[in-house]
Amino acid sequence: MITVAERKKIAKLVLTTHDTTVIEKIKSLVFPGAKAHETAVKKYNKEIDEAVKQIRAGKYFTQDEADTLLAEWEKE
């Protein structure tokens, strides 16, 4: 069982540390889904960046082309 003194030491560490590694490790223990969320956001942002590059390079479908493709897929 954790004592009040131990909890105070942990709280003090969290409140006074400037070491981001310590904070990240504590977050991963307390909020296990936080890392997964962070990873998903990074992946999402990367996909957006790649999509913007494709659009700027002229590699995209117009709405009419997309509608035609969708109609073809629906037939299959």
C-alpha positions, 0 to 999 in steps of 0.5 A: 500500500502506498503511504501518504508520504510516498504520494507526496514525494511523487506529487512533488516530483511531478510538480517540480521536474523539468525532465520531459521523459519523466512526465511522458513515462508518468503519463503513459502509466496513468493514461495508457491511451494517451500514447495511442492517441498521440500516435494516431494524431501524428499519423493523421497529420502525416497523411494530410501532409502527403495528400497536400503534396499530391494535390500540389503535384496535380495528382487528384480526381475531380468531383466528376471523376470521383463520382464516376469511379464510385459508380463503377465500384458500386456496380462490382 
